[in-house]
Amino acid sequence: MRRIYSFIEKHFYLAVIILFFMTLGIRLFLTPYHQVLREDAYIYVMKGIEISHGNFTPSLTHAIGLSLFLAPFFWLFGSESIFQNMLYARIISVIVGSL
């Protein structure tokens, strides 16, 4: 145990990067990509797509924060398929959640 603690103390940033990639790998492996998003996540994805196309009208039932965060990714990598965009949203959530 002392070796681990001394390594972390000496190489803190390297330890953080290693921990990030470990959590990212676990989350990418365990994420159920075959499942369709639930209603809330679906609405956030749809609003993110709308924002990426220039429609900034807020939704009455959901906050706009996550949709604003997803919109640039949909603009860059977006697809015409809603299922492909759901996959992008899930991968982005996994990466952000690993931080």
A tleap script that builds the chain and sets N, CA, C and O, in Angstrom:
source leaprc.protein.ff14SB
mol = sequence {
  NMET ARG ARG ILE TYR SER PHE ILE GLU LYS
  HIE PHE TYR LEU ALA VAL ILE ILE LEU PHE
  PHE MET THR LEU GLY ILE ARG LEU PHE LEU
  THR PRO TYR HIE GLN VAL LEU ARG GLU ASP
  ALA TYR ILE TYR VAL MET LYS GLY ILE GLU
  ILE SER HIE GLY ASN PHE THR PRO SER LEU
  THR HIE ALA ILE GLY LEU SER LEU PHE LEU
  ALA PRO PHE PHE TRP LEU PHE GLY SER GLU
  SER ILE PHE GLN ASN MET LEU TYR ALA ARG
  ILE ILE SER VAL ILE VAL GLY SER CLEU
}
set mol.1.N position { 0.814 -1.190 0.000 }
set mol.1.CA position { 0.000 0.000 0.000 }
set mol.1.C position { 0.863 1.261 0.000 }
set mol.1.O position { 0.525 2.263 -0.631 }
set mol.2.N position { 1.968 1.192 0.710 }
set mol.2.CA position { 2.839 2.372 0.767 }
set mol.2.C position { 3.389 2.721 -0.609 }
set mol.2.O position { 3.571 3.893 -0.938 }
set mol.3.N position { 3.652 1.689 -1.407 }
set mol.3.CA position { 4.162 1.947 -2.761 }
set mol.3.C position { 3.148 2.725 -3.589 }
set mol.3.O position { 3.501 3.646 -4.326 }
set mol.4.N position { 1.895 2.343 -3.457 }
set mol.4.CA position { 0.849 3.030 -4.214 }
set mol.4.C position { 0.747 4.477 -3.773 }
set mol.4.O position { 0.685 5.381 -4.606 }
set mol.5.N position { 0.729 4.701 -2.456 }
set mol.5.CA position { 0.623 6.074 -1.951 }
set mol.5.C position { 1.832 6.920 -2.335 }
set mol.5.O position { 1.687 8.094 -2.677 }
set mol.6.N position { 3.008 6.335 -2.279 }
set mol.6.CA position { 4.197 7.108 -2.654 }
set mol.6.C position { 4.212 7.398 -4.152 }
set mol.6.O position { 4.661 8.463 -4.575 }
set mol.7.N position { 3.720 6.449 -4.960 }
set mol.7.CA position { 3.628 6.699 -6.401 }
set mol.7.C position { 2.657 7.836 -6.685 }
set mol.7.O position { 2.944 8.718 -7.494 }
set mol.8.N position { 1.504 7.813 -6.013 }
set mol.8.CA position { 0.510 8.870 -6.217 }
set mol.8.C position { 1.056 10.219 -5.779 }
set mol.8.O position { 0.815 11.226 -6.443 }
set mol.9.N position { 1.783 10.254 -4.679 }
set mol.9.CA position { 2.360 11.518 -4.211 }
set mol.9.C position { 3.413 12.044 -5.176 }
set mol.9.O position { 3.493 13.252 -5.404 }
set mol.10.N position { 4.208 11.174 -5.736 }
set mol.10.CA position { 5.277 11.610 -6.632 }
set mol.10.C position { 4.765 11.937 -8.031 }
set mol.10.O position { 5.255 12.867 -8.673 }
set mol.11.N position { 3.796 11.188 -8.497 }
set mol.11.CA position { 3.288 11.336 -9.865 }
set mol.11.C position { 1.776 11.555 -9.829 }
set mol.11.O position { 1.013 10.745 -10.354 }
set mol.12.N position { 1.356 12.640 -9.216 }
set mol.12.CA position { -0.070 12.882 -9.008 }
set mol.12.C position { -0.831 12.977 -10.324 }
set mol.12.O position { -1.859 12.320 -10.490 }
set mol.13.N position { -0.344 13.784 -11.257 }
set mol.13.CA position { -1.066 13.984 -12.517 }
set mol.13.C position { -1.123 12.700 -13.347 }
set mol.13.O position { -2.137 12.421 -13.986 }
set mol.14.N position { -0.067 11.938 -13.339 }
set mol.14.CA position { -0.070 10.654 -14.036 }
set mol.14.C position { -1.085 9.704 -13.404 }
set mol.14.O position { -1.779 8.974 -14.112 }
set mol.15.N position { -1.172 9.712 -12.078 }
set mol.15.CA position { -2.146 8.865 -11.390 }
set mol.15.C position { -3.572 9.279 -11.731 }
set mol.15.O position { -4.442 8.424 -11.898 }
set mol.16.N position { -3.818 10.578 -11.837 }
set mol.16.CA position { -5.153 11.058 -12.202 }
set mol.16.C position { -5.497 10.637 -13.625 }
set mol.16.O position { -6.625 10.219 -13.891 }
set mol.17.N position { -4.544 10.741 -14.537 }
set mol.17.CA position { -4.778 10.336 -15.927 }
set mol.17.C position { -5.035 8.831 -16.014 }
set mol.17.O position { -5.925 8.396 -16.745 }
set mol.18.N position { -4.267 8.044 -15.280 }
set mol.18.CA position { -4.478 6.595 -15.257 }
set mol.18.C position { -5.857 6.266 -14.703 }
set mol.18.O position { -6.560 5.414 -15.247 }
set mol.19.N position { -6.246 6.937 -13.625 }
set mol.19.CA position { -7.565 6.716 -13.035 }
set mol.19.C position { -8.679 7.102 -14.005 }
set mol.19.O position { -9.691 6.408 -14.098 }
set mol.20.N position { -8.494 8.209 -14.730 }
set mol.20.CA position { -9.489 8.629 -15.717 }
set mol.20.C position { -9.672 7.567 -16.791 }
set mol.20.O position { -10.803 7.207 -17.118 }
set mol.21.N position { -8.578 7.064 -17.342 }
set mol.21.CA position { -8.689 6.068 -18.404 }
set mol.21.C position { -9.234 4.737 -17.889 }
set mol.21.O position { -9.906 4.018 -18.630 }
set mol.22.N position { -8.957 4.405 -16.644 }
set mol.22.CA position { -9.538 3.195 -16.066 }
set mol.22.C position { -11.052 3.336 -15.939 }
set mol.22.O position { -11.793 2.434 -16.330 }
set mol.23.N position { -11.514 4.454 -15.397 }
set mol.23.CA position { -12.959 4.649 -15.252 }
set mol.23.C position { -13.634 4.774 -16.613 }
set mol.23.O position { -14.749 4.288 -16.804 }
set mol.24.N position { -12.962 5.425 -17.557 }
set mol.24.CA position { -13.522 5.544 -18.902 }
set mol.24.C position { -13.681 4.168 -19.544 }
set mol.24.O position { -14.718 3.876 -20.139 }
set mol.25.N position { -12.668 3.334 -19.427 }
set mol.25.CA position { -12.743 1.991 -19.993 }
set mol.25.C position { -13.850 1.158 -19.371 }
set mol.25.O position { -14.575 0.454 -20.073 }
set mol.26.N position { -13.979 1.237 -18.057 }
set mol.26.CA position { -15.035 0.480 -17.378 }
set mol.26.C position { -16.407 0.974 -17.805 }
set mol.26.O position { -17.299 0.175 -18.088 }
set mol.27.N position { -16.575 2.291 -17.851 }
set mol.27.CA position { -17.882 2.849 -18.226 }
set mol.27.C position { -18.216 2.555 -19.688 }
set mol.27.O position { -19.367 2.257 -20.009 }
set mol.28.N position { -17.225 2.635 -20.577 }
set mol.28.CA position { -17.481 2.312 -21.983 }
set mol.28.C position { -17.845 0.842 -22.156 }
set mol.28.O position { -18.675 0.496 -22.998 }
set mol.29.N position { -17.223 -0.015 -21.359 }
set mol.29.CA position { -17.496 -1.446 -21.446 }
set mol.29.C position { -18.882 -1.797 -20.902 }
set mol.29.O position { -19.565 -2.657 -21.459 }
set mol.30.N position { -19.298 -1.144 -19.825 }
set mol.30.CA position { -20.545 -1.505 -19.156 }
set mol.30.C position { -21.771 -0.717 -19.621 }
set mol.30.O position { -22.883 -1.013 -19.183 }
set mol.31.N position { -21.601 0.263 -20.485 }
set mol.31.CA position { -22.737 1.059 -20.953 }
set mol.31.C position { -23.603 0.234 -21.899 }
set mol.31.O position { -23.086 -0.369 -22.840 }
set mol.32.N position { -24.920 0.201 -21.661 }
set mol.32.CA position { -25.817 -0.571 -22.539 }
set mol.32.C position { -26.175 0.221 -23.794 }
set mol.32.O position { -27.168 0.949 -23.809 }
set mol.33.N position { -25.380 0.082 -24.830 }
set mol.33.CA position { -25.592 0.846 -26.059 }
set mol.33.C position { -26.812 0.363 -26.841 }
set mol.33.O position { -27.366 1.111 -27.646 }
set mol.34.N position { -27.227 -0.856 -26.616 }
set mol.34.CA position { -28.336 -1.420 -27.382 }
set mol.34.C position { -29.700 -0.940 -26.895 }
set mol.34.O position { -30.698 -1.120 -27.592 }
set mol.35.N position { -29.761 -0.335 -25.712 }
set mol.35.CA position { -31.031 0.139 -25.184 }
set mol.35.C position { -31.340 1.541 -25.691 }
set mol.35.O position { -30.451 2.381 -25.832 }
set mol.36.N position { -32.607 1.769 -25.957 }
set mol.36.CA position { -33.059 3.096 -26.367 }
set mol.36.C position { -33.104 3.976 -25.123 }
set mol.36.O position { -33.408 3.500 -24.029 }
set mol.37.N position { -32.799 5.262 -25.295 }
set mol.37.CA position { -32.816 6.182 -24.166 }
set mol.37.C position { -34.222 6.330 -23.606 }
set mol.37.O position { -35.211 6.183 -24.325 }
set mol.38.N position { -34.296 6.619 -22.333 }
set mol.38.CA position { -35.593 6.854 -21.698 }
set mol.38.C position { -36.126 8.213 -22.105 }
set mol.38.O position { -35.456 8.977 -22.799 }
set mol.39.N position { -37.337 8.502 -21.666 }
set mol.39.CA position { -38.038 9.709 -22.101 }
set mol.39.C position { -37.244 10.981 -21.820 }
set mol.39.O position { -37.112 11.823 -22.708 }
set mol.40.N position { -36.714 11.142 -20.616 }
set mol.40.CA position { -35.971 12.365 -20.288 }
set mol.40.C position { -34.753 12.536 -21.180 }
set mol.40.O position { -34.541 13.601 -21.759 }
set mol.41.N position { -33.962 11.488 -21.285 }
set mol.41.CA position { -32.756 11.569 -22.110 }
set mol.41.C position { -33.109 11.797 -23.573 }
set mol.41.O position { -32.403 12.515 -24.281 }
set mol.42.N position { -34.188 11.192 -24.023 }
set mol.42.CA position { -34.636 11.379 -25.404 }
set mol.42.C position { -34.989 12.841 -25.658 }
set mol.42.O position { -34.636 13.393 -26.700 }
set mol.43.N position { -35.681 13.469 -24.715 }
set mol.43.CA position { -36.056 14.879 -24.879 }
set mol.43.C position { -34.818 15.762 -24.907 }
set mol.43.O position { -34.754 16.707 -25.694 }
set mol.44.N position { -33.827 15.471 -24.058 }
set mol.44.CA position { -32.588 16.256 -24.075 }
set mol.44.C position { -31.864 16.106 -25.413 }
set mol.44.O position { -31.334 17.081 -25.947 }
set mol.45.N position { -31.843 14.896 -25.948 }
set mol.45.CA position { -31.201 14.677 -27.249 }
set mol.45.C position { -31.949 15.425 -28.345 }
set mol.45.O position { -31.331 16.078 -29.186 }
set mol.46.N position { -33.266 15.332 -28.340 }
set mol.46.CA position { -34.058 16.036 -29.361 }
set mol.46.C position { -33.847 17.545 -29.283 }
set mol.46.O position { -33.708 18.207 -30.311 }
set mol.47.N position { -33.824 18.088 -28.073 }
set mol.47.CA position { -33.614 19.530 -27.920 }
set mol.47.C position { -32.187 19.902 -28.327 }
set mol.47.O position { -31.976 20.970 -28.900 }
set mol.48.N position { -31.209 19.047 -28.045 }
set mol.48.CA position { -29.842 19.296 -28.495 }
set mol.48.C position { -29.737 19.338 -30.007 }
set mol.48.O position { -29.002 20.156 -30.560 }
set mol.49.N position { -30.468 18.462 -30.676 }
set mol.49.CA position { -30.495 18.465 -32.143 }
set mol.49.C position { -31.148 19.741 -32.649 }
set mol.49.O position { -30.669 20.352 -33.605 }
set mol.50.N position { -32.253 20.149 -32.003 }
set mol.50.CA position { -32.919 21.392 -32.403 }
set mol.50.C position { -31.995 22.592 -32.229 }
set mol.50.O position { -31.943 23.463 -33.097 }
set mol.51.N position { -31.268 22.646 -31.121 }
set mol.51.CA position { -30.338 23.756 -30.883 }
set mol.51.C position { -29.228 23.740 -31.923 }
set mol.51.O position { -28.810 24.796 -32.397 }
set mol.52.N position { -28.747 22.559 -32.283 }
set mol.52.CA position { -27.684 22.489 -33.293 }
set mol.52.C position { -28.161 22.962 -34.659 }
set mol.52.O position { -27.351 23.334 -35.508 }
set mol.53.N position { -29.472 22.949 -34.870 }
set mol.53.CA position { -30.039 23.462 -36.121 }
set mol.53.C position { -30.516 24.904 -35.999 }
set mol.53.O position { -31.082 25.448 -36.948 }
set mol.54.N position { -30.296 25.537 -34.838 }
set mol.54.CA position { -30.616 26.953 -34.683 }
set mol.54.C position { -31.891 27.267 -33.935 }
set mol.54.O position { -32.225 28.442 -33.786 }
set mol.55.N position { -32.617 26.275 -33.457 }
set mol.55.CA position { -33.855 26.509 -32.716 }
set mol.55.C position { -33.542 26.542 -31.223 }
set mol.55.O position { -33.366 25.493 -30.603 }
set mol.56.N position { -33.473 27.738 -30.643 }
set mol.56.CA position { -33.119 27.895 -29.237 }
set mol.56.C position { -34.344 28.071 -28.342 }
set mol.56.O position { -34.203 28.513 -27.202 }
set mol.57.N position { -35.524 27.741 -28.818 }
set mol.57.CA position { -36.733 27.861 -28.013 }
set mol.57.C position { -36.657 26.889 -26.844 }
set mol.57.O position { -36.495 25.688 -27.061 }
set mol.58.N position { -36.769 27.379 -25.601 }
set mol.58.CA position { -36.631 26.476 -24.453 }
set mol.58.C position { -37.822 25.531 -24.316 }
set mol.58.O position { -38.936 25.844 -24.736 }
set mol.59.N position { -37.567 24.395 -23.733 }
set mol.59.CA position { -38.612 23.424 -23.446 }
set mol.59.C position { -39.256 23.788 -22.113 }
set mol.59.O position { -38.567 24.229 -21.193 }
set mol.60.N position { -40.549 23.612 -22.001 }
set mol.60.CA position { -41.244 23.957 -20.764 }
set mol.60.C position { -40.998 22.943 -19.658 }
set mol.60.O position { -41.110 23.279 -18.479 }
set mol.61.N position { -40.667 21.717 -20.016 }
set mol.61.CA position { -40.567 20.652 -19.023 }
set mol.61.C position { -39.143 20.283 -18.634 }
set mol.61.O position { -38.944 19.595 -17.633 }
set mol.62.N position { -38.161 20.716 -19.389 }
set mol.62.CA position { -36.782 20.305 -19.120 }
set mol.62.C position { -35.850 21.516 -19.174 }
set mol.62.O position { -36.075 22.459 -19.932 }
set mol.63.N position { -34.813 21.468 -18.360 }
set mol.63.CA position { -33.795 22.522 -18.389 }
set mol.63.C position { -33.016 22.433 -19.696 }
set mol.63.O position { -32.994 21.388 -20.345 }
set mol.64.N position { -32.383 23.526 -20.072 }
set mol.64.CA position { -31.730 23.598 -21.378 }
set mol.64.C position { -30.225 23.302 -21.294 }
set mol.64.O position { -29.560 23.213 -22.326 }
set mol.65.N position { -29.685 23.150 -20.085 }
set mol.65.CA position { -28.244 23.008 -19.904 }
set mol.65.C position { -27.620 21.834 -20.633 }
set mol.65.O position { -26.669 22.012 -21.393 }
set mol.66.N position { -28.142 20.638 -20.412 }
set mol.66.CA position { -27.576 19.453 -21.068 }
set mol.66.C position { -27.738 19.530 -22.576 }
set mol.66.O position { -26.846 19.130 -23.325 }
set mol.67.N position { -28.872 20.042 -23.017 }
set mol.67.CA position { -29.098 20.179 -24.460 }
set mol.67.C position { -28.111 21.162 -25.079 }
set mol.67.O position { -27.612 20.931 -26.180 }
set mol.68.N position { -27.827 22.260 -24.373 }
set mol.68.CA position { -26.824 23.217 -24.861 }
set mol.68.C position { -25.441 22.587 -24.912 }
set mol.68.O position { -24.656 22.872 -25.817 }
set mol.69.N position { -25.141 21.732 -23.942 }
set mol.69.CA position { -23.848 21.058 -23.922 }
set mol.69.C position { -23.724 20.064 -25.074 }
set mol.69.O position { -22.653 19.937 -25.668 }
set mol.70.N position { -24.799 19.365 -25.390 }
set mol.70.CA position { -24.770 18.356 -26.449 }
set mol.70.C position { -24.822 18.955 -27.851 }
set mol.70.O position { -24.336 18.343 -28.803 }
set mol.71.N position { -25.403 20.136 -27.987 }
set mol.71.CA position { -25.636 20.730 -29.312 }
set mol.71.C position { -24.378 20.862 -30.168 }
set mol.71.O position { -24.434 20.512 -31.347 }
set mol.72.N position { -23.237 21.349 -29.645 }
set mol.72.CA position { -22.050 21.433 -30.515 }
set mol.72.C position { -21.578 20.070 -31.024 }
set mol.72.O position { -21.071 19.960 -32.141 }
set mol.73.N position { -21.747 19.042 -30.206 }
set mol.73.CA position { -21.357 17.698 -30.646 }
set mol.73.C position { -22.286 17.198 -31.742 }
set mol.73.O position { -21.841 16.552 -32.691 }
set mol.74.N position { -23.575 17.495 -31.615 }
set mol.74.CA position { -24.511 17.112 -32.672 }
set mol.74.C position { -24.253 17.906 -33.937 }
set mol.74.O position { -24.437 17.397 -35.043 }
set mol.75.N position { -23.832 19.138 -33.782 }
set mol.75.CA position { -23.523 19.960 -34.953 }
set mol.75.C position { -22.305 19.403 -35.684 }
set mol.75.O position { -22.278 19.357 -36.914 }
set mol.76.N position { -21.294 18.978 -34.919 }
set mol.76.CA position { -20.070 18.442 -35.527 }
set mol.76.C position { -20.248 17.014 -36.035 }
set mol.76.O position { -19.871 16.707 -37.165 }
set mol.77.N position { -20.814 16.151 -35.214 }
set mol.77.CA position { -20.858 14.722 -35.517 }
set mol.77.C position { -22.259 14.208 -35.786 }
set mol.77.O position { -22.439 13.011 -36.011 }
set mol.78.N position { -23.251 15.078 -35.768 }
set mol.78.CA position { -24.643 14.664 -35.824 }
set mol.78.C position { -25.007 13.874 -37.062 }
set mol.78.O position { -24.391 13.997 -38.120 }
set mol.79.N position { -26.012 13.076 -36.890 }
set mol.79.CA position { -26.512 12.219 -37.953 }
set mol.79.C position { -27.997 12.508 -38.141 }
set mol.79.O position { -28.629 13.119 -37.279 }
set mol.80.N position { -28.541 12.077 -39.246 }
set mol.80.CA position { -29.981 12.207 -39.465 }
set mol.80.C position { -30.752 11.170 -38.649 }
set mol.80.O position { -31.951 11.323 -38.418 }
set mol.81.N position { -30.073 10.135 -38.222 }
set mol.81.CA position { -30.707 9.079 -37.442 }
set mol.81.C position { -30.744 9.470 -35.969 }
set mol.81.O position { -29.712 9.808 -35.389 }
set mol.82.N position { -31.920 9.425 -35.366 }
set mol.82.CA position { -32.046 9.740 -33.945 }
set mol.82.C position { -31.310 8.711 -33.101 }
set mol.82.O position { -30.784 9.047 -32.040 }
set mol.83.N position { -31.264 7.468 -33.552 }
set mol.83.CA position { -30.576 6.426 -32.801 }
set mol.83.C position { -29.066 6.652 -32.790 }
set mol.83.O position { -28.407 6.385 -31.785 }
set mol.84.N position { -28.522 7.136 -33.884 }
set mol.84.CA position { -27.096 7.463 -33.934 }
set mol.84.C position { -26.797 8.624 -32.987 }
set mol.84.O position { -25.781 8.613 -32.292 }
set mol.85.N position { -27.672 9.617 -32.959 }
set mol.85.CA position { -27.483 10.746 -32.051 }
set mol.85.C position { -27.628 10.328 -30.592 }
set mol.85.O position { -26.953 10.877 -29.722 }
set mol.86.N position { -28.503 9.360 -30.316 }
set mol.86.CA position { -28.610 8.829 -28.955 }
set mol.86.C position { -27.311 8.152 -28.545 }
set mol.86.O position { -26.877 8.269 -27.399 }
set mol.87.N position { -26.696 7.448 -29.482 }
set mol.87.CA position { -25.416 6.800 -29.206 }
set mol.87.C position { -24.342 7.842 -28.919 }
set mol.87.O position { -23.545 7.673 -27.996 }
set mol.88.N position { -24.316 8.923 -29.708 }
set mol.88.CA position { -23.365 10.005 -29.449 }
set mol.88.C position { -23.588 10.610 -28.069 }
set mol.88.O position { -22.628 10.863 -27.341 }
set mol.89.N position { -24.840 10.843 -27.707 }
set mol.89.CA position { -25.149 11.424 -26.399 }
set mol.89.C position { -24.696 10.507 -25.274 }
set mol.89.O position { -24.198 10.973 -24.250 }
set mol.90.N position { -24.869 9.215 -25.463 }
set mol.90.CA position { -24.461 8.269 -24.431 }
set mol.90.C position { -22.938 8.242 -24.282 }
set mol.90.O position { -22.429 8.188 -23.163 }
set mol.91.N position { -22.218 8.279 -25.388 }
set mol.91.CA position { -20.752 8.280 -25.331 }
set mol.91.C position { -20.243 9.567 -24.695 }
set mol.91.O position { -19.315 9.531 -23.887 }
set mol.92.N position { -20.839 10.699 -25.046 }
set mol.92.CA position { -20.448 11.975 -24.445 }
set mol.92.C position { -20.707 11.950 -22.944 }
set mol.92.O position { -19.884 12.432 -22.166 }
set mol.93.N position { -21.837 11.395 -22.532 }
set mol.93.CA position { -22.152 11.296 -21.106 }
set mol.93.C position { -21.160 10.404 -20.373 }
set mol.93.O position { -20.784 10.691 -19.236 }
set mol.94.N position { -20.737 9.330 -21.017 }
set mol.94.CA position { -19.749 8.439 -20.407 }
set mol.94.C position { -18.421 9.164 -20.222 }
set mol.94.O position { -17.795 9.050 -19.168 }
set mol.95.N position { -17.991 9.904 -21.230 }
set mol.95.CA position { -16.714 10.621 -21.139 }
set mol.95.C position { -16.773 11.687 -20.058 }
set mol.95.O position { -15.850 11.803 -19.252 }
set mol.96.N position { -17.842 12.463 -20.031 }
set mol.96.CA position { -17.974 13.513 -19.012 }
set mol.96.C position { -18.114 12.894 -17.625 }
set mol.96.O position { -17.564 13.416 -16.655 }
set mol.97.N position { -18.841 11.794 -17.524 }
set mol.97.CA position { -18.988 11.125 -16.240 }
set mol.97.C position { -17.691 10.534 -15.716 }
set mol.97.O position { -17.536 10.356 -14.508 }
set mol.98.N position { -16.769 10.232 -16.596 }
set mol.98.CA position { -15.471 9.691 -16.179 }
set mol.98.C position { -14.556 10.767 -15.616 }
set mol.98.O position { -13.590 10.468 -14.914 }
set mol.99.N position { -14.862 12.004 -15.925 }
set mol.99.CA position { -14.036 13.091 -15.394 }
set mol.99.C position { -14.299 13.238 -13.920 }
set mol.99.O position { -13.706 14.099 -13.271 }
savepdb mol mol.pdb
quit
